[in-house]
Amino acid sequence: MKGKGIRIVATGRALPKKVITNDDLSKMVDTNDEWIVTRTGIKSRYQCEEETCVSLAIEAAQKAVKKAGIDKNEIGAVIVATSTSEHLFPAVACMIQQKMEIPEEIVAFDIYAACSGFLFSLQTAQGLLYSMEKPYVLVVASEKLSRIIDYTDRSTCILFGDGAAAAIIEKSKGTYIQKSWCRGNMDALSCVGVGMGEGYVKMDGSKVFRFATGALAQAVKETLEEAQKTIDDIDYIVCHQANERIIRHVQKKYPGNEHKFYMNIDRYGNTSSASIPIALDEMKEQEILKPGMQVLCVGFGAGLTWSGALIEV
């Protein structure tokens, strides 16, 4: 990927109005705030009522385009990472094109890669940017996970939240290194499709934890090695926000750099593909991230899939 870098120009996020606290969940299942916080670090999450996966995606995309200050006619592709669209087709990306009135001569499609979706979308966006004439790709991650959560299952209902975020991607001469992996597995984390029974997330927590800690550590280590950099060269590390304990496990491997691991899982829960771009947008909004900074984004998800991307913001 040397000589074919990409940069995040701007971001935007969209969240439902309704907030679900741990105390709210304690009225639905046998749990409590202390139990959830101790095991996950999560205190609250957002839940859709009138919002949809599509409406959240459109709102996030509109915000990102506005912040970037670009002409929507210069967008050559729309990629949406999601596992929870209300429709198998048309793609959420196509609905964004329609609502935002982006010209029809465009590539628009969805990626189903669970929590790794945003990172896989970055890798796809990079390939498209260097094969098309228009200068921008709009990448969106949108999830309405509440539609596939069994709220009688305390092992899963405490973890997930709804939300969306978007990023405008352009070519760059700066650093961009990405490594991605896949290991087919249906035992640790899965959700059946339409017409295949109860479409709820099924998870083996211990298997996911063991996989996730190893996958995140590998993604950080090998992406840095590929870039010929050390953790000292990186401004921030943004992990998929699945569980605070998972991130802390990796954080301990880099003493003196703990402050570089950004976390916001306490307020959002696990928003799957949207978690990394939501964090990036929050960091930009708070002016934690400044132009030219190098951020290592690492994530993992059902598949099993995992990825690390060193990118300029």
Phi, psi and omega in degrees: 000002179297134181084355179230059182279168175224159180223145174274112183284314182200161180225166175202151180226158179220135183227149176296163179284327187278133175249132178250117179271170176296326177295325176297317180293329181296343177273350181256321182224169181283089180202176176204168185302314182298318181298316182290312182297318181299321185270338186229334186084001183271134177248329179203166177206164181262149180223130180291142167241280177277343180287156177233169175301320180292314183295322177295318180299316180297315181298314179297318180296316180298319179294318181296318180295318180296315180295324181289335181067032182259163174277123181300339178291347180266004177275123183260347181203147173236121179241128179241125173266121179199153171236005191226030176296151178289343182230141170294324173204150004290163180294150175302323180302322179292324179290328175295315178302316181294309185295321182271358179056044173285139181310146186291339180280081189204153172266127181218123182200164178255152175243127177256095179222025178051225188290343177273001189303317181295317181293320176296327178293324176299316181295322178291318180299321180299316178297319181292319183303324183269012177230007181228167184274325184288148191274352186230146169241134176263115178252127181232142171236122184222131182221130169248072186293338181300338180282348179238021180252133175271110184279014168254357181255101186289343180287340180242324187294338180282344192270322198257149177222165180262151177167171181211156174207156183224158178218140172265125184246136176225168176293154180206152174271357181282182183291132169212112178230132178220139174230139182222153183220159175214139175221101184307127183199127177250357185277322186283317186205123183202166175207125183287160182269184182302133177078010183248021180106200181294116184274062180247153176297131175243128186220137170259101188303318182292321178294318180296318181298314180297316178296313187296316181297319178291318182294317180296315180299317179296316182297318178296308185298309187283330176291319176297318179298317179298324180277354184058045179230166173245173180299334180292338181277350186261140179280316180212154172243122179247107179269155168303130185272083181256320184197130181300324181296325179294314181293318179299324180300317180284322181304323182295341180285350184232066181302138183091348179241015183303326184292345182279346180273107182279138178222135174221017184300335181299331184260341187240338190070196179272108180259023175055233185300337184278349190295316181292311179293330174298315179298316180299317180294319178298318180294322177293318181298322180275002181060028171286320176266133178238151182309134179096348178293152178253125184239133176260112178260128181227137182210169180208160179190184179302150182149299356279144180227153173202159187199154173228134181226119175265117189219154179268142178244000000 
